[in-house]
């Protein structure tokens, strides 16, 4: 099956204690799977911080444990930590046991949210996606197209969330069922930010529609 990109916006996952702890750092970037040991999945990640502090070996939260810090280096005002993380069997289930599902480069966690990029057997991909959806809201799923790979066009993840909430709240109905003020309150954003992002998202959507209709 072609590669798939799964995106979860931060407001949908920030209640998770693991996410909160992770976002004390700038970002977490996937670097590679190291294997499955006693049912637990080990992977190499790069943790980027501004204060040189990151979880130390032995630290564990919600089924995720720091095994080792392999290397550290600095760039500008940032410190990079190459680490080995272990995800408990009860957290990952059987998804990576059969060697038919793989995380890809581009998988990361930042203040914008969680991005998972995967490839593998179709049935395994669907099973994994259903498991993710059972744990957290998924804002967008993008499949690779032809030679373009995982090229994401259209609204950004934040814009996608705003336009989805607007649609679900009756913003596009006639007459509108929600005001821009109430929509902004619902999203936890300013009125000007919501209005600006709605216009940009709508422009991307209409532009994409017109290109396809040529």
Protein Blocks (a to p, Z undefined) as FASTA:
>chain_A
ZZddddddfklmmmpmklmmmmmpmbdcdfbdfbjeehiacdddddddfkopacdehiag
ehiacfbdfbdcdehjbccddddddddfklnmmmlmnopaccdehiacdfkbccdddddd
fklmmmmmmmmmmmpccfbdcddehjlopadehjdfklmmmmmmmmmnopmpccdfbdfk
lmmmmnopafklmmmmmmmmmmmmmmmmmmmmZZ
